Amino acid sequence: MFPLHDPLTAELRTELESHDNLTASLLTRRGILTKEGAEKFLNPSYDTHIYDPFLMVDMRKAAERFATAILSKEKIAVWSDYDCDGIPGGVLLHDFLKKAGADFENYIPHRHDEGYGMNVGGIEQLAKRGVKLIVTVDSGITDVVPVARAKELGIDVIVTDHHLPGEKLPDAYAVVNPNARNDETYPFRSLCGSGVAWKLVCATLSTVPELREKVPVGWEKWLLDMVGLATIADMVPLTDENRVLATYGLRVLRKSPRIGLQKLCRGMRVEQRTITEDDVGFMIAPRVNAASRMGNARDAFRLFTTADENEADELAKKMEKANRQRKAEAGAITRAVHTRLKERSEMRSIIALGDPDWRPALLGLVANTIADEYERPVFLWGREGNMRLKGSVRSGGTTHIMELMRAAEKAFVEFGGHAAAGGFAVHDTEVFFLEDRLVEAHAKILAGKTIADELAMHADAHITPEEATTSFLLKVEKLAPFGQQNAKPVFLLREIIVREISRFGKGEEHLKLKITSVDGTGKSIEAVTFFVKGSIARAAEKLSVGSRANLLAHLERDTFSRGNPVRLRLLDIKLI
């Protein structure tokens, strides 16, 4: 049986008495234990819940230097990362600097040829073009050597970033990063890179009143489409200020005048006026990231900055093509991994495979698929354009990835990530022993642990098919947008009867069920899952019409059916 979360205590029920039982329970599981906290969470306010940017260390210094460069027409370069945090951040600074009448250019390093972060070659190119100030987005905090080279060439650098620093901070003109220093005074440390860049815009507009002659009061709110896109796509915690930025970001995305966004939505069959966090995470962000994975990140940057309808149409189609190519190449790598795994005589606790011909930028997608299917950590590596062996790892839901990599740290040149996912670089001489090292490390950290306890997924509430209504879903949606540290609620449906079973998709890789309560007299509801694998795949092999089962599922709207009916998104099935 799937376990349920513990019920509310009497004390918490009293504190949150103005909310129904479900809402109160969901709030407490998110650490919201007061009526004031509940009000802030359920009603995020731009005017009340956005923090003063000048609370951030070095922000005033950065804003004053930025404003001086704009007004004096110094050449400015915006150096942004090539992913769906760096690109939106580069776009919003582009829009601001263009509106302010600045002399500037955007520099986005090539993922395969230059790699992540600042590099000396790029700095030297900018110096030759007369750049006097570089503002980074979503990068720079570990780039000690490139920043030092910029200083040698007479270029000031303002670092805006959200990543953790190395052993020391770069010797930049200003370092604006709420995650980087012990003396930080900003009350929220989990902004994404674009969020920090937007804060710099807000601070700069507050610093120099003359800028308001070109940038009207409130205009900066239109940049929240890019901040919201990045906040959701970069999977930072959707709590506190990020919840405000994501909420308002979605509102601006729904009415954004960006012709490129409009073209992209039409091509994806996404209704712009109803964009959700799922549309961002599963439709928009993968296409933005595909630009750098399969070609050049500047295509995504130009898509969001162009005012030319023909160019926007061409770029939207180009990104759609890149995304299809990404899927095709990832699919080919996935099939190659399957072939190699089938040749094995035994399946070990860790899967570590690679090929110099595999594109590292695609391996996170493949590792995720394999880890879900085999329910164990998967490390996949390939070779980058600069000849480094790099890869991605996904946990499969069984092991804390950072704990595992720390236990086998001698196998890596470098690594990083969080509990469920990460990236790594490995020496050529070590790569063939990587799986052995990881299996040994895994055995050590699992000694005495009960895996079943770690894997148990708790349901937030028990519901019946009859209760899965639009009005019930509206209660759930009050807690949206969902994401990191604000996960979609999980519901348990006990002893349902399977009335219909069907497969869909080109390769019939998706599963759809129609279910009812055990007595069969109530409402039927559809339950779907995409790319069936893992425990659901094993259960599906045994399912037949009339089967009885317990289900774990999210509630969602079926946006492809008339009337957008409520359906279940299957998370797990246990036959009774």
Secondary structure, DSSP 4 states (H G I P E B T S, - for coil): -PPBPPPPPHHHHHHTTTS-HHHHHHHHTTT--SHHHHHHHHS--HHHHSPPGGGSTTHHHHHHHHHHHHHTT-EEEEEE-SSTTHHHHHHHHHHHHHHHT-EEEEE---TTTT-SS--HHHHHHHHHTTEEEEEEES--TT-HHHHHHHHHTT-EEEEE--SPP-SS----SEEE-TTS-TT---S-----HHHHHHHHHHHHHHH-GGGGGTS-TTGGGGGHHHHHHHHHHTT---SHHHHHHHHHHHHHHHH---HHHHHHHHHHT--GGG--HHHIIIIIHHHHHHHHHHS-THHHHHHHH---HHHHHHHHHHHHHHHHHHHHHHHHHHHHHHHHHHT-SS--SSEEEE-TTS-GGGHHHHHHHHHHHHTS-EEEEEE-TTS-EEEEEE-TTSS-HHHHHHHTGGGEEEEEE-SSEEEEEE-TTTGGGHHHHHHHHHHHHHTT--HHHHHPPPBSEE--GGG--HHHHHHHHTTPSPBTTBPPP-EEEEEEEEEEEEEESTTS-EEEEEEE-TTS-S--EEEEESS--HHHHHHHHH--TT-EEEEEEEEEE-TTSTT--EEEEEEEEEE-
